[in-house]
């Protein structure tokens, strides 16, 4: 990757996550210890959103709004936004395709809400956030792609803080036979800054290397790699390796200086 580093670190100032039945930090910490499971309906509380906007939100966007609002509670400044999702508003796109297959025209309103940056755009509108925003998809390494984008913006001084939002839903039943890396409906938000070196500071490190350089010959796709990274956040320590076709990504959670 040229002169770019093969490892980066960011301070996680605050984080929040949502999945069915697991909605706050204490419950995520219990989940990370296998004390509770992700299960139940997807019903994130978005009563703080104006009714007209709320009616426009898909289930995916509602999860994004919930974790973003939790992460920004008591924050005075509007951070730069980076959203990453492997499939984005796939459910809406799928419904449009079903309507087309049945001979019905696509609704203009539904089509306008089916684009990849729907959630982050609506959140910016709702909160009046005029900062820059980016929407990304990176296949198996979608969260890694978003984290790298956040680091590049911070490192190049294009932002002083980044709200990184990961969100995804399981694919429709028709596609369940295909290999995927989204085993749960869920969203994660992290308020990120460059590391300051404090002993109590929560940090996430991300390293990568060419798959060929590791000598790996076979691999298994993690069933839900974003949730494995969330487990590191909930535990405040540990490591996780994601082996993809091209790169091997290594996450590490720690406190204090490297």
C-alpha positions as CSV (number, residue, x, y, z in Angstrom):
1,X,0.0,0.0,0.0
2,X,2.8,2.4,-0.8
3,X,3.9,4.7,2.0
4,X,0.7,4.1,4.0
5,X,1.0,2.2,7.3
6,X,-0.1,-1.4,7.6
7,X,-1.5,-0.6,11.0
8,X,-3.6,2.2,12.4
9,X,-5.0,3.2,15.8
10,X,-8.0,5.4,16.9
11,X,-9.4,6.4,20.2
12,X,-13.0,5.2,20.8
13,X,-14.3,8.1,22.8
14,X,-17.8,6.6,23.0
15,X,-19.7,3.7,21.4
16,X,-23.2,2.4,21.1
17,X,-24.9,-0.5,19.4
18,X,-28.3,-2.0,18.7
19,X,-29.5,-5.4,17.9
20,X,-32.8,-7.2,18.8
21,X,-32.8,-7.7,22.5
22,X,-29.4,-6.1,23.1
23,X,-29.7,-2.3,23.2
24,X,-27.3,-0.7,25.7
25,X,-23.7,-1.1,26.9
26,X,-24.5,-3.3,30.0
27,X,-26.5,-5.7,27.8
28,X,-23.8,-5.8,25.2
29,X,-21.2,-6.6,27.9
30,X,-23.5,-9.4,29.0
31,X,-23.8,-10.6,25.4
32,X,-20.0,-10.6,25.0
33,X,-19.8,-13.0,27.9
34,X,-22.5,-15.2,26.3
35,X,-25.0,-14.4,29.1
36,X,-27.7,-13.1,26.7
37,X,-28.4,-13.7,23.0
38,X,-29.5,-11.5,20.1
39,X,-33.1,-12.3,19.5
40,X,-36.5,-10.8,19.0
41,X,-38.1,-8.1,16.8
42,X,-36.2,-5.1,15.5
43,X,-37.8,-2.2,17.3
44,X,-35.3,0.6,18.0
45,X,-36.8,3.5,19.9
46,X,-36.7,6.6,17.6
47,X,-39.4,8.7,19.4
48,X,-36.9,11.6,19.4
49,X,-37.2,11.9,15.6
50,X,-39.9,14.3,14.3
51,X,-43.0,12.3,13.2
52,X,-42.7,13.3,9.5
53,X,-39.1,12.1,9.4
54,X,-39.9,9.0,11.4
55,X,-42.4,7.8,8.9
56,X,-39.7,7.8,6.2
57,X,-37.3,5.7,8.2
58,X,-36.8,2.0,7.3
59,X,-35.9,-0.5,10.0
60,X,-32.3,-0.2,8.9
61,X,-32.3,3.6,9.2
62,X,-34.1,3.4,12.6
63,X,-31.2,1.3,14.0
64,X,-28.7,3.8,12.6
65,X,-30.6,6.8,14.2
66,X,-30.7,5.0,17.5
67,X,-27.0,4.2,17.9
68,X,-26.0,7.6,16.4
69,X,-28.1,9.5,18.9
70,X,-26.9,7.4,21.8
71,X,-23.3,8.0,20.8
72,X,-23.7,11.8,20.4
73,X,-25.7,12.3,23.6
74,X,-24.1,15.3,25.5
75,X,-21.8,16.0,22.6
76,X,-21.8,19.7,21.7
77,X,-20.1,19.6,18.3
78,X,-21.3,17.8,15.1
79,X,-18.7,15.3,14.0
80,X,-17.9,14.3,10.4
81,X,-20.0,11.2,9.5
82,X,-18.8,8.0,8.0
83,X,-21.4,5.3,7.4
84,X,-20.6,1.8,6.2
85,X,-22.9,-1.1,5.3
86,X,-22.4,-4.1,3.2
87,X,-26.0,-4.3,1.8
88,X,-27.5,-0.9,2.8
89,X,-31.2,-0.4,2.1
90,X,-31.4,-3.8,0.4
91,X,-34.8,-4.5,1.9
92,X,-36.3,-1.5,0.1
93,X,-34.5,-2.3,-3.1
94,X,-35.8,-5.9,-2.9
95,X,-39.4,-4.7,-2.4
96,X,-39.1,-2.5,-5.4
97,X,-37.8,-5.4,-7.5
98,X,-40.8,-7.6,-6.3
99,X,-43.2,-4.8,-7.3
100,X,-41.6,-4.6,-10.7
101,X,-41.8,-8.4,-11.2
102,X,-45.5,-8.2,-10.4
103,X,-45.9,-5.5,-13.1
104,X,-46.3,-2.6,-10.7
105,X,-44.3,0.6,-11.2
106,X,-41.7,1.6,-8.6
107,X,-42.8,4.2,-6.1
108,X,-40.7,7.4,-6.5
109,X,-40.7,7.8,-2.7
110,X,-39.6,4.2,-2.2
111,X,-36.9,4.5,-4.9
112,X,-35.5,7.8,-3.4
113,X,-35.1,6.0,0.0
114,X,-33.4,2.9,-1.4
115,X,-30.0,4.5,-2.1
116,X,-26.9,3.5,-0.1
117,X,-26.5,6.8,1.8
118,X,-30.2,7.0,2.9
119,X,-29.6,6.6,6.6
120,X,-26.7,9.0,6.9
121,X,-28.4,11.6,4.7
122,X,-31.6,11.6,6.7
123,X,-29.7,11.7,10.0
124,X,-27.8,14.8,8.8
125,X,-31.1,16.4,7.8
126,X,-32.8,15.6,11.1
127,X,-29.9,16.8,13.3
128,X,-28.9,19.8,11.1
129,X,-25.4,18.4,10.8
130,X,-23.6,20.2,7.9
131,X,-20.4,18.3,8.3
132,X,-19.0,16.1,5.5
133,X,-20.4,12.6,5.2
134,X,-19.3,9.4,3.5
135,X,-21.2,6.2,2.7
136,X,-19.2,3.1,2.0
137,X,-19.5,-0.6,1.2
138,X,-16.5,-2.9,1.5
139,X,-17.8,-6.5,1.1
140,X,-16.6,-8.8,3.9
141,X,-14.4,-6.0,5.2
142,X,-17.0,-3.3,5.3
143,X,-16.4,-2.2,8.9
144,X,-12.6,-2.2,8.2
145,X,-13.2,0.0,5.2
146,X,-15.2,2.5,7.3
147,X,-12.6,2.5,10.1
148,X,-9.8,3.1,7.6
149,X,-11.8,6.0,6.0
150,X,-12.3,7.5,9.5
151,X,-8.6,7.3,10.3
152,X,-7.6,8.9,7.0
153,X,-9.9,11.9,7.6
154,X,-8.5,12.3,11.1
155,X,-4.9,11.7,10.2
156,X,-5.1,14.3,7.3
157,X,-6.8,16.8,9.7
158,X,-9.9,16.9,7.6
159,X,-11.9,16.2,10.8
160,X,-11.3,16.4,14.5
161,X,-13.8,13.7,15.3
162,X,-15.6,11.1,13.3
163,X,-18.9,9.3,14.0
164,X,-18.5,5.9,12.4
165,X,-21.8,4.1,11.9
166,X,-22.0,0.5,10.8
167,X,-25.4,-0.9,9.9
168,X,-26.7,-4.0,8.1
169,X,-29.6,-6.4,8.0
170,X,-29.8,-10.0,7.1
171,X,-30.6,-10.7,3.4
172,X,-34.1,-11.8,2.4
173,X,-34.9,-15.5,2.6
174,X,-34.3,-16.0,-1.2
175,X,-30.6,-15.2,-0.7
176,X,-30.0,-17.0,2.6
177,X,-28.3,-19.9,0.8
178,X,-25.5,-17.6,-0.3
179,X,-22.4,-17.0,1.8
180,X,-22.8,-13.7,3.7
181,X,-21.2,-11.9,6.5
182,X,-24.3,-10.5,8.1
183,X,-25.8,-13.0,10.5
184,X,-27.7,-10.4,12.6
185,X,-29.7,-7.2,12.1
186,X,-27.7,-4.6,13.9
187,X,-26.0,-1.2,14.0
188,X,-22.8,0.1,15.7
189,X,-21.7,3.7,16.3
190,X,-18.3,4.8,17.4
191,X,-17.2,8.4,18.1
192,X,-13.5,8.3,17.0
193,X,-10.6,10.7,17.5
194,X,-6.8,10.3,17.1
195,X,-5.2,8.7,20.1
196,X,-4.1,11.0,22.8
197,X,-2.0,8.6,24.8
198,X,-4.0,8.6,28.1
199,X,-3.7,5.5,30.3
200,X,-7.5,5.2,30.5
201,X,-8.1,5.8,26.8
202,X,-10.0,3.1,24.9
203,X,-8.3,2.3,21.6
204,X,-8.9,0.2,18.6
205,X,-6.0,-0.9,16.5
206,X,-6.4,-2.3,13.0
207,X,-3.7,-3.9,11.0
208,X,-3.6,-5.6,7.6
209,X,-1.3,-7.6,5.5
210,X,-1.4,-9.4,2.1
211,X,-3.1,-12.7,2.4
212,X,-0.2,-14.3,0.4
213,X,2.4,-12.9,2.9
214,X,0.7,-14.7,5.8
215,X,1.1,-18.1,4.2
216,X,-2.6,-18.8,4.6
217,X,-3.9,-21.5,2.4
218,X,-7.6,-21.9,3.5
219,X,-10.0,-19.7,5.3
220,X,-13.4,-19.5,6.8
221,X,-15.5,-16.4,6.5
222,X,-16.5,-15.0,9.9
223,X,-20.3,-15.4,10.3
224,X,-20.6,-11.7,11.4
225,X,-17.2,-10.0,11.6
226,X,-18.7,-6.6,12.7
227,X,-20.1,-8.3,15.7
228,X,-16.7,-9.8,16.6
229,X,-15.3,-6.2,16.7
230,X,-18.3,-5.2,18.8
231,X,-17.3,-7.9,21.3
232,X,-13.9,-6.3,21.6
233,X,-15.5,-3.0,22.4
234,X,-17.8,-4.6,25.0
235,X,-14.9,-6.4,26.7
236,X,-12.5,-3.5,26.4
237,X,-9.7,-5.9,25.3
238,X,-8.9,-8.8,23.0
239,X,-8.2,-9.4,19.3
240,X,-10.0,-10.6,16.2
241,X,-8.6,-11.7,12.8
242,X,-10.7,-11.4,9.6
243,X,-9.2,-13.4,6.7
244,X,-10.6,-12.2,3.3
245,X,-9.6,-13.2,-0.2
246,X,-7.1,-10.4,-0.6
247,X,-6.1,-9.2,2.9
248,X,-5.9,-10.4,6.5
249,X,-7.2,-7.8,8.9
250,X,-6.3,-7.9,12.6
251,X,-8.2,-5.9,15.3
252,X,-7.0,-5.3,18.8
253,X,-8.8,-3.5,21.6
254,X,-6.7,-2.0,24.5
255,X,-6.5,0.8,27.0
256,X,-3.6,3.3,27.1
257,X,-0.6,3.8,24.8
258,X,0.5,1.0,22.5
